[in-house]
């Protein structure tokens, strides 16, 4: 890697022979190049996460009397983009090698203009059908794929000793896109009411343009980036890959699912109070909803730190124990709420908010600890295989870890679909409440706890490494 690309190369925004492990080159310009690419990668991914979660905000602007979509139906509006985003994470992982990191960041950012424009159109045409709305919501899933390509690209820019820091910033900066768009929604509702959703869309049309322009002017393509499709197939042969993906459904699936659903659950509860208008309920819900995703995003690095010190498996297991306890708080609040139709008491509302906030924080910690388990698992497995050299062993570990990070990210996001589908079914049921859904979530967290203990904590030979 040259200390700084020559002018001709910089105009082409392509770097040849990039080697971040070359300490001399890193100190003489390489770190600045990597940092510049990281900054704009974070910004583009941040905007992508916001667009992915835009329907968690739009539902607050959709009174049933105007859009004719009930509370249960709105949960599908946030489940559909979650599903599409999860599926797109796999091809987005390979797109960087095919198109180049800079080029794909520009393309993937500009693609976000499609869901934003369609969402704007639907929100000012409330007479459109529910099916049309679902199709438009699906396009928001384009924002969900950005995470995979962004992480893959930035992984190539940094040396091993700084990958955790760089990838943590990249992931955290993206995740915070969820509470940021919810804060923008709060500002619009507080200042203009719940009939001006186009302001949110217009704001992000501008931000998408900035992201694409910044990527075009400041990011670089790297020669030699490879899409290791063979590794993605090979890694699925290991039972641990399926187990880790399952556990990530419990942590990241909970984070993204609750991020999309929390505001709507709050709005439903506020509307239960007689005399509360849709606008007032939307304002009250939006004042609280952003806190959960924000705290969950900020707690993710803590999970990685604790996993480094104590062990990823132990932290993950105790996260599921704590998530089960937090869900128990929601169940208790739901049972009391179901027994008292009408206005919800302040005590029940506090229990709902406290339970959800706890789930956000704990799932954030779990996200960090589960991802920390991945390289540890393959470091342990490499001891069972004879490699030609230490370099070959390290390459194998990196290939397997990178492949599983992409797969687990895609599978984990499907948990967000499950959260919203179960909530939809619960609210569509006879009780018209979320209590049944909370029981389902409790059972799932207990299963995850048992799986973590049986597969990783109980087995001493594994627990010492994971």
Beta strands, then each sheet from edge to edge (+ up, - down):
strand 1: 14-15
strand 2: 221-222
sheet 1: 1+ 2+
end
